[in-house]
């Protein structure tokens, strides 16, 4: 039987070249996004050598977009989204109108037709949620004020894109604009409201039910089905995959298991997100860049400079601090996935020719390449005009450091928790929800359901407030990850870890553990102590002998 390995070949080649591009970009102190897009150019139909299948990779890239936006939705909350206020929403809409007007005028000046210029203007006016999320994740700034405002800004623009599609379809002579916009608006409102009303009641209950089975595979499947299924439903009603994924994540954020969802999602999300940026690079035709330099430069300036400056001004007018407005302007100064959708719609309807389509795609790709530089420039501007913050004393550990975190609630972790819980604040993390129910009823202050080696779960532990971290996991590989990541996140916490042998104990100490307890040796020492006592050796003397052996 012949097996078609085309997809596998494309995937392996793409990931390998993207790895090389990302590594080289990092060595040159550039954003990894730049390296991934260069990798896309290398495997595109416009350059010699290996050519990837654009359609196959775009499908995988869509999964990356869904996982990226789902993850950011999990880290958001309805209250935080509402806190951005109607003025931010109004500003996002005003930015679209302003950039569209300027771009339409420039496009007409280059000799493009009025309808063609309208599609180009719409493509230039929308910022990319995917790029925003990626840049924020790379900097660890998702929770900062400008990160929250920028995400809300992009989500509003995702919703406006639905209306733009209806208006552009009507403008090309295929329907009444008022009727199309009204129907699509009602459909969008109904979908969003229905998803939130039903999801907020159903999803937390469903995730808790699946987690109670104690199967990691079932939990991952539930998360994947929720993210991809909601994104698909969103697309079926005329909205975007990205918007549906974000809303699904927003619903999950109200669940007590949101941290575990995020922990299971992160590794897979990062792999698929790379494919999104590679797929954009595959759309860049170098010949188009050479033949349309003037139009290309003008569009890039509109997408980056004009959009960034106008956005920053509107955010400031919305009442946000100067730092937030500058950084938001730098972050949204690009175009992305919806630009391809809008200009592609014009190509399908005959309103945009192939050359103009290629110019817009190339300009959009260049704006994404420049986006890390725009954000870095915004940070530099903030540092130049904002006075440095006064030095503050580091925060003291909560409860005078009387807090312990136990990773793993098996026989070892259970014993440790029983000893510490009556005296100190103890937090227990374990993958088995049923086991954690026992911990919650035995005096443990808090239980965390999830993989302790996940960054999201470690962040939930609040290690900066912890006196000691006890890693009682039986899996040596998971133990290494916990020790290494915990030490990077909390340099001052004391870490004691369970090891299988002396070699593993040495490895854990090199990774950052203050102490590594070899389980087999401790069993042998305790049995030796018992033997000494049975032979009549005084209990204190026997304990001293064992302590000398332990120290040696």
Secondary structure as UniProt FT lines:
FT   HELIX           6..27
FT   TURN            28..29
FT   HELIX           32..42
FT   TURN            45..46
FT   HELIX           54..75
FT   HELIX           78..83
FT   HELIX           85..109
FT   TURN            110..111
FT   HELIX           114..125
FT   HELIX           129..139
FT   TURN            142..143
FT   HELIX           145..171
FT   TURN            172..173
FT   HELIX           177..211
FT   TURN            212..214
FT   HELIX           216..236
FT   TURN            237..238
FT   HELIX           241..252
FT   TURN            253..254
FT   TURN            256..257
FT   HELIX           258..281
FT   TURN            282..283
FT   HELIX           286..291
FT   HELIX           293..301
FT   HELIX           302..306
FT   HELIX           307..317
FT   TURN            318..319
FT   HELIX           322..331
FT   HELIX           337..348
FT   TURN            349..350
FT   HELIX           354..385
FT   HELIX           398..401
FT   STRAND          403..407
FT   HELIX           411..421
FT   TURN            422..423
FT   STRAND          425..430
FT   HELIX           433..440
FT   TURN            441..443
FT   STRAND          446..449
FT   TURN            452..453
FT   HELIX           455..460
FT   TURN            461..462
FT   HELIX           463..465
FT   STRAND          468..471
FT   HELIX           476..489
FT   TURN            491..492
FT   STRAND          494..499
FT   HELIX           502..511
FT   STRAND          515..518
FT   HELIX           519..534
FT   TURN            535..536
FT   HELIX           539..551
//
